[in-house]
Amino acid sequence: MRPQNRNTITPSLNVRWKLSATAVGIVTILLAGIFGTMGTNATEICGNGIDDDGDALIDCEDPDCTNSWDCLVIPIGDLAETGNWTGSGFGPFAASTPGGEVVVTANVTVSGNANFQATPVGVMGTGAFWQRGIQGKPSFETVVYWDKNPESGTTDIDRASDDKGRGVMTFAFSETVKNPVLHIDRIGGWGGSISSSAKFTVTTPGVTLVRMTGTDDFQVTGTTFFRTPDITTTAVGEANQSANIGTAAGTMVVKGTFSSVSFSYTGVGVEGTGGDGIEFIWTLDTGSALLPVEWLGSAAAWEGEDARIFWQTARELNSDFFEVERKNTETEKFEVIHKMQAAGASDHKQSYEFLDMGIARMVKGKTLFYRIRQVDMDGSSTYSPQMELSSNLEKQQISIFPNPASEKVTIQFPAGSGNEAGRLFVTGISGRKIREEVIAVGEDAEILDVSEWAKGIYIIRYVNGQQVYTRNLVVK
């Protein structure tokens, strides 16, 4: 059993850090398609599929949306997570993605009464708070102290006589990275029954933080991340979706292009034992900056007995064509089922789709796997992430009907999932959260009005306890 977290006021400080490289957990494609104009004086609303300002450029194609979260390009080409970490003292600590393609190192400095320790290899928890399935994956496990000699565990850290210090943690990458994804586990603790947390502030110019998902008390601003302080904690232990139980966990994008990024840390809330544990996993795109095509997203969804395959690219240089490949649980190799011309040269988003007609009848009872092969003018190629579809539609864990939809859809939850309140999440392009709501105990269905949603594909995720159910929804 993993030790319980935190900066309690008992002698033992079982707080942990995890630093891990993680990719974007679920990536989806929103295909622009609702056309309209609102006059030249209007403002472009990024991500709604409409030409709001009447300049014939929609959403991410409009320069007004360059820095919008809706248009954030999260790398999904060859995603890789850092593995086991090595090192001691204040660093350097080092880990790499599989094959050593990208090496990540971490160093820490402290000032004042701050301190730092590292295991350094930990294991992420068993919850479902991250955008990707990184439960149980190896992490960078540390303990950061803002006050190595705490005076009183239940008093506020920021009282006039407090002597808290600060530390700086710097991560360096062996190649330039763009918009890496950072997953956090077990941040925050408590003194008595009041929450506290280490608070991290990014200090690298031009870098901003964007929250993707997490527990209710996982706080991310443009420059900081921390657990909500000064709330009454009713139960201690691992991260929990509820703000007043356990610690916090979640996923953020570290938005920017850089080869190193630094965070300063100190404490917020009550003193506790003067420290906090946190675990990290980084998810990196190993070399997408070198590829002629930058993938933006890909997904597959059922449309009756047909399978609709979507993919997008953020930019293309000398791209020749795409091939849609398919296999099922009884075949060992992918086969090419469709070929499509690529854009060739493009510095803005390109959208593609293919309909695999009648495939559900042909492979009844089998699971389908799709992937997209992109081929350059010189014959070199790259692949999209693999997409999976279960062909037995009646046994899907979530039922969505109608699907595709243009007005209202009903989401039927799995039988036996109504013993506790659940949460319904809808995400769009690059994992952006479109909607989140609590599903009451005993409620077995939810109706969504999608009449004003942009055309494309959405990820529907239902979380109930430790169970996570996911389906795709196509809006036409």
VENDA-V332839 format. One line per field, one symbol per residue. psi: psi as a letter, one per 40 degrees, with the letter a starting at -180 (. if undefined). Layout:
psi = ???
This chain:
psi = hiiiiagieidhggiiihhihiihchhihhhiehiiieieeihhhheeeigdefeehhbeehdeedeiddehhhhecghiiibiiiiibeiiiiiiihefdhhhihihiiibeiiiiidehahiaeafeieigeheiiihhihhhehegidhdeihdfideifiaiihhhhiieihihfihhhhifhiaihbehiiiihhhhehiehihhhdiaidehhhadeiiiihifihheiiaiiidhdehaaiiaiihghihieihihiiaiiaidbeeiiiiiihihihgedeeidhhidiiiiiigbeihhhiiiidiihficiihhiiiaeeidiiiheihhhidchheihhhiihhgheddddfheihihiihhhhideeiiiiiihihhhegddeidhhhiihiieciihhhiiheefeiiihhhhiahfehhdihihhiheheihhhhedeiiiahihhhhhhbehhhhiihhh.
